[in-house]
Amino acid sequence: MQTAILGASGLVGRTMLGLLERQDWIDQPPLLLTSSRSAGTRRSFRGEELVCREVTESAFEGVGVALFSAGGGASRTWAPVATERGAWVVDNSSAWRRDPQVALVVPEVNGDRVPALVAGKGEGGIIANPNCSTIQIALPCAALDGEFGLRAAHVTTLQAVSGAGQQGRDELSEQAVLLAEGEQPDTARTGGLFPRRVAANAVPEIGPLGDDGYFEEERKVHIELRKILDRDDLAVSCTATRVPVWNGHAAAVRAVLERPAPLDEVRAALDGFPGLICDGDAGAYTTPAEVSGRTTIHVGRVRHEPDRADVVLFWVVADNLLKGAAWNAVQIAARLAGAEAR
């Protein structure tokens, strides 16, 4: 089956390509599509050199699955073009996540929303990849909801700069160098991607501020978690924070259950859920640096709120470039192809 990556020169696109390299169901090199500015960039795939080419309407002819990671504007332009030509688009942007006609998928939670491709039928569609911070929260919340019932999830995220792409990493690096040299960096000097200095700092602002007092990243968690779990009644709140971490998102979660639950049962439910690893008792945890490069999600610091056996507090970490983006998309693509991602 012919695959394609739109945004192949970006950080997530490059990660997608590396993951496709090891998939048994990929029987031919993917097409690498970019903007005109990045056309001509070369990437290696299974020992072969591939050349990125500018995306055009004809580029999607014969493509079965196209992985998109080129931003919302490109997705809104090119996803309809690709689907008209029979391709299934797995989109990593926010363009289609809130569309009621588009499935928002974390395979371990609601993978049944992914259809199997029918050879020769020529019918395409769009599946949305959730926000990186939402994905890692969705798995433990789904595990708890299925076992005990979930009434509310209150979240504080600590998000790595890689969530803003290569530019985010570059800005942190430049600011860290300036600080080490005794200078005070400002965002205008180092690119201005983040609203405040991110080096040696914590910034509780990701995305534009809405009239409701929440920044965009916080609204994503609220809306997307409900959609993934199919729980419009679920109470969700979020404070999203950018921290000077190279890679790997973390979150502290307060989960309110429908009934009191012994901690050994809570840990068993978490550890038995696909894609989740429960690190153990209340003193056990994994850090973003340790989870970087892994496709699994790790839950630790599992404990009750004082005097509340129906409230569970936990720490959750994941590689935001892998499970938070590229790996989740490849898992979806594999399901479309009737295969297992590996």
C-alpha positions as CSV (number, residue, x, y, z in Angstrom):
1,M,0.0,0.0,0.0
2,Q,1.3,3.5,-0.9
3,T,1.6,5.8,2.0
4,A,2.5,9.5,2.2
5,I,3.7,12.0,4.9
6,L,2.7,15.6,4.5
7,G,5.0,17.7,6.6
8,A,7.8,15.2,6.2
9,S,10.6,17.7,6.9
10,G,9.2,18.7,10.3
11,L,10.1,17.2,13.7
12,V,6.9,15.0,13.9
13,G,7.1,14.2,10.2
14,R,10.6,12.9,10.5
15,T,9.6,10.9,13.6
16,M,6.7,9.4,11.5
17,L,9.1,8.3,8.8
18,G,11.4,6.6,11.3
19,L,8.4,4.6,12.7
20,L,7.1,3.6,9.2
21,E,10.6,2.2,8.5
22,R,10.0,-0.7,10.9
23,Q,6.4,-1.5,9.9
24,D,6.0,-4.8,8.2
25,W,2.8,-3.6,6.4
26,I,4.8,-0.9,4.6
27,D,5.8,-2.5,1.3
28,Q,7.0,0.6,-0.5
29,P,8.7,3.8,0.4
30,P,6.3,6.6,1.5
31,L,5.9,9.7,-0.5
32,L,7.4,12.7,1.3
33,L,5.4,15.9,0.8
34,T,6.3,19.3,2.0
35,S,5.8,23.0,1.2
36,S,7.7,24.5,-1.7
37,R,10.2,25.9,0.7
38,S,11.2,22.4,2.0
39,A,10.9,20.6,-1.4
40,G,14.2,18.9,-2.3
41,T,15.1,17.9,1.3
42,R,16.4,14.4,1.4
43,R,15.6,11.7,4.0
44,S,16.8,8.1,4.4
45,F,14.3,5.2,4.4
46,R,15.5,1.6,4.7
47,G,18.9,2.6,3.2
48,E,17.3,4.4,0.3
49,E,17.4,8.2,-0.2
50,L,14.0,9.8,-0.6
51,V,13.5,13.3,-1.8
52,C,10.7,15.5,-0.4
53,R,8.5,17.1,-3.1
54,E,6.0,19.9,-3.0
55,V,2.5,18.9,-2.3
56,T,0.1,19.1,-5.2
57,E,-3.4,17.8,-6.0
58,S,-2.0,15.0,-8.1
59,A,0.4,13.9,-5.3
60,F,-2.3,11.9,-3.6
61,E,-3.2,9.7,-6.6
62,G,-2.8,6.1,-5.6
63,V,-2.2,6.8,-1.9
64,G,-4.0,4.6,0.6
65,V,-3.0,6.3,3.9
66,A,-1.5,9.8,4.3
67,L,-0.1,11.0,7.6
68,F,-0.5,14.8,8.0
69,S,1.7,16.9,10.3
70,A,1.9,20.2,8.6
71,G,-0.4,22.4,10.7
72,G,-4.1,23.2,10.6
73,G,-4.0,25.4,7.5
74,A,-2.3,22.8,5.4
75,S,-4.7,20.1,6.7
76,R,-7.8,22.1,5.9
77,T,-6.5,22.7,2.4
78,W,-5.1,19.2,1.5
79,A,-7.2,16.7,3.5
80,P,-10.3,17.1,1.3
81,V,-8.0,16.9,-1.8
82,A,-6.5,13.6,-0.5
83,T,-9.8,12.0,0.5
84,E,-11.4,12.9,-2.9
85,R,-8.6,10.8,-4.4
86,G,-9.4,7.8,-2.1
87,A,-6.8,8.4,0.6
88,W,-7.4,8.0,4.3
89,V,-5.9,11.0,6.1
90,V,-4.6,10.6,9.7
91,D,-4.3,14.3,10.7
92,N,-2.1,15.4,13.6
93,S,-3.3,19.0,13.6
94,S,-6.3,20.5,15.4
95,A,-8.1,21.2,12.1
96,W,-10.6,18.3,12.3
97,R,-10.6,17.2,16.0
98,R,-13.9,18.9,16.9
99,D,-15.7,18.0,13.7
100,P,-18.6,15.7,14.8
101,Q,-18.1,13.7,11.5
102,V,-14.5,13.0,12.2
103,A,-13.3,10.3,14.6
104,L,-10.8,11.4,17.3
105,V,-8.8,8.3,18.0
106,V,-6.5,6.9,20.6
107,P,-6.3,3.3,19.4
108,E,-6.1,1.7,22.9
109,V,-9.3,3.6,23.9
110,N,-11.5,3.8,20.9
111,G,-9.7,2.0,18.1
112,D,-13.0,0.6,17.0
113,R,-13.7,4.0,15.4
114,V,-11.0,3.1,12.7
115,P,-12.4,1.4,9.6
116,A,-10.5,-1.3,7.7
117,L,-9.5,-0.3,4.2
118,V,-11.3,-2.1,1.4
119,A,-9.0,-2.8,-1.5
120,G,-10.1,-1.1,-4.7
121,K,-13.1,0.6,-3.2
122,G,-11.5,4.0,-3.5
123,E,-13.3,5.6,-0.5
124,G,-11.2,7.9,1.7
125,G,-11.8,9.8,4.9
126,I,-10.2,11.7,7.8
127,I,-9.3,10.5,11.3
128,A,-8.0,13.0,13.7
129,N,-5.0,12.5,16.0
130,P,-5.7,14.1,19.4
131,N,-3.6,16.7,21.1
132,C,-0.4,15.4,22.5
133,S,-1.3,16.1,26.2
134,T,-4.8,14.7,25.8
135,I,-3.6,11.4,24.5
136,Q,-1.5,10.5,27.5
137,I,-4.3,11.6,29.9
138,A,-7.0,9.7,28.0
139,L,-5.5,6.2,28.6
140,P,-5.4,6.3,32.4
141,C,-8.8,8.1,32.5
142,A,-10.3,5.4,30.2
143,A,-8.9,2.7,32.5
144,L,-10.4,4.3,35.6
145,D,-13.7,5.0,33.9
146,G,-14.1,1.5,32.7
147,E,-13.3,-0.1,36.1
148,F,-14.8,2.4,38.6
149,G,-16.6,5.1,36.7
150,L,-15.1,8.5,36.3
151,R,-16.9,11.7,37.4
152,A,-14.2,14.3,36.9
153,A,-10.6,14.8,35.7
154,H,-8.7,17.8,36.8
155,V,-5.3,18.2,35.1
156,T,-2.1,20.3,35.3
157,T,0.2,19.6,32.4
158,L,4.0,20.2,32.2
159,Q,4.7,20.3,28.5
160,A,8.1,20.0,26.8
161,V,9.3,22.5,24.2
162,S,9.4,19.8,21.5
163,G,5.6,20.1,21.6
164,A,6.2,23.3,19.7
165,G,8.4,21.6,17.1
166,Q,12.0,22.2,16.2
167,Q,11.6,25.9,16.7
168,G,10.7,25.3,20.3
169,R,13.8,23.3,20.9
170,D,15.9,26.0,19.1
171,E,14.4,28.7,21.3
172,L,15.1,26.9,24.5
173,S,18.7,26.1,23.4
174,E,19.4,29.7,22.5
175,Q,17.9,31.1,25.7
176,A,19.8,28.6,27.9
177,V,23.1,29.6,26.2
178,L,22.4,33.3,26.9
179,L,21.6,32.6,30.5
180,A,24.8,30.6,30.9
181,E,26.7,33.6,29.5
182,G,25.1,35.9,32.1
183,E,22.7,37.6,29.7
184,Q,18.9,37.9,30.1
185,P,17.3,36.6,26.9
186,D,14.0,38.0,25.7
187,T,11.5,36.3,23.4
188,A,11.9,38.9,20.6
189,R,15.6,38.2,20.4
190,T,15.3,34.4,20.4
191,G,12.3,34.0,18.1
192,G,9.3,34.8,20.2
193,L,7.7,31.4,19.8
194,F,6.8,31.3,23.5
195,P,5.0,34.2,25.2
196,R,7.6,34.4,28.0
197,R,11.2,33.2,28.4
198,V,11.0,29.4,28.7
199,A,14.6,28.7,29.8
200,A,14.8,28.3,33.6
201,N,11.1,29.2,33.8
202,A,7.5,27.8,33.8
203,V,4.9,29.4,31.6
204,P,1.2,28.7,32.2
205,E,0.1,29.8,28.7
206,I,-0.1,27.7,25.6
207,G,-2.2,29.0,22.7
208,P,-4.5,32.1,22.6
209,L,-6.7,33.1,25.5
210,G,-10.4,32.6,25.1
211,D,-13.3,34.6,26.6
212,D,-13.8,31.8,29.2
213,G,-10.4,32.5,30.7
214,Y,-8.8,29.3,29.4
215,F,-5.9,29.1,26.9
216,E,-6.4,27.0,23.8
217,E,-4.3,24.0,25.0
218,E,-6.5,23.8,28.1
219,R,-9.7,23.9,26.0
220,K,-8.3,21.1,23.8
221,V,-7.9,18.8,26.9
222,H,-11.4,19.6,28.0
223,I,-13.1,19.1,24.7
224,E,-11.0,16.2,23.3
225,L,-11.0,14.1,26.5
226,R,-14.8,14.1,26.5
227,K,-14.9,13.2,22.8
228,I,-12.4,10.3,23.1
229,L,-14.1,8.8,26.1
230,D,-17.6,9.5,24.6
231,R,-18.5,11.3,27.9
232,D,-20.1,14.7,27.3
233,D,-21.1,14.7,31.0
234,L,-17.5,14.3,32.2
235,A,-16.2,17.3,34.3
236,V,-12.8,18.3,33.0
237,S,-10.5,21.2,33.9
238,C,-6.9,21.9,32.8
239,T,-4.0,24.2,33.5
240,A,-1.5,23.8,30.7
241,T,2.1,24.8,31.4
242,R,5.2,25.0,29.2
243,V,8.4,24.0,31.0
244,P,12.1,23.9,29.9
245,V,12.1,20.2,29.2
246,W,13.6,19.0,25.9
247,N,11.1,16.2,25.2
248,G,8.4,14.3,27.1
249,H,5.1,15.8,28.5
250,A,4.1,15.2,32.1
251,A,0.7,15.8,33.9
252,A,-0.6,15.7,37.4
253,V,-4.1,14.4,37.4
254,R,-6.9,14.4,40.0
255,A,-9.5,11.8,39.1
256,V,-12.8,11.7,40.9
257,L,-14.4,8.2,40.7
258,E,-18.0,7.1,41.0
259,R,-17.1,4.9,44.0
260,P,-14.3,4.4,46.5
261,A,-11.5,2.2,45.1
262,P,-8.7,0.4,46.9
263,L,-5.3,1.5,45.6
264,D,-4.3,-2.0,44.7
265,E,-7.3,-2.3,42.4
266,V,-6.6,1.2,40.9
267,R,-3.0,0.2,40.1
268,A,-4.1,-3.1,38.7
269,A,-6.7,-1.4,36.4
270,L,-4.0,1.1,35.2
271,D,-1.3,-1.5,34.7
272,G,-3.7,-3.9,32.9
273,F,-4.7,-1.3,30.3
274,P,-3.1,-1.5,26.8
275,G,-0.3,0.9,26.4
276,L,-0.1,1.8,30.1
277,I,2.6,1.0,32.6
278,C,1.9,1.7,36.3
279,D,5.1,2.3,38.1
280,G,3.9,1.0,41.4
281,D,3.3,2.6,44.8
282,A,3.0,6.3,45.7
283,G,6.7,6.9,45.7
284,A,7.3,5.4,42.2
285,Y,7.4,7.4,39.0
286,T,9.0,7.9,35.6
287,T,10.3,11.3,34.4
288,P,10.0,12.9,31.0
289,A,13.7,12.3,30.3
290,E,13.3,8.6,31.1
291,V,10.2,8.1,29.0
292,S,11.7,9.9,25.9
293,G,12.0,7.4,23.1
294,R,9.4,5.0,24.5
295,T,5.9,4.4,23.0
296,T,4.3,3.5,26.3
297,I,2.6,5.8,28.8
298,H,3.8,5.6,32.4
299,V,1.6,6.4,35.4
300,G,3.2,6.9,38.9
301,R,2.7,8.6,42.3
302,V,-0.7,6.8,42.5
303,R,-2.4,7.7,45.8
304,H,-5.7,8.8,47.3
305,E,-6.5,12.3,48.1
306,P,-6.5,12.6,52.0
307,D,-9.7,11.2,53.4
308,R,-11.1,10.6,49.9
309,A,-11.0,6.9,48.7
310,D,-13.0,8.0,45.7
311,V,-10.4,10.5,44.5
312,V,-7.1,9.2,42.9
313,L,-4.1,11.4,42.3
314,F,-1.5,10.4,39.8
315,W,1.5,11.5,37.7
316,V,1.5,10.6,34.0
317,V,4.3,10.9,31.4
318,A,4.7,10.1,27.7
319,D,7.0,11.0,24.8
320,N,4.9,13.7,23.1
321,L,6.6,13.1,19.8
322,L,5.9,9.4,19.8
323,K,2.7,8.4,21.6
324,G,1.6,12.0,21.7
325,A,1.9,12.4,18.0
326,A,3.7,10.2,15.5
327,W,3.3,6.8,17.2
328,N,-0.4,7.3,17.8
329,A,-0.8,8.3,14.1
330,V,1.1,5.2,12.9
331,Q,-1.0,3.0,15.1
332,I,-4.1,4.4,13.5
333,A,-2.6,4.0,10.0
334,A,-1.8,0.3,10.8
335,R,-5.4,-0.3,11.9
336,L,-6.6,1.2,8.6
337,A,-4.3,-1.3,6.8
338,G,-5.5,-4.2,8.9
339,A,-2.2,-4.6,10.7
340,E,-0.6,-4.0,14.0
341,A,1.9,-1.2,14.6
342,R,5.2,-2.4,15.9
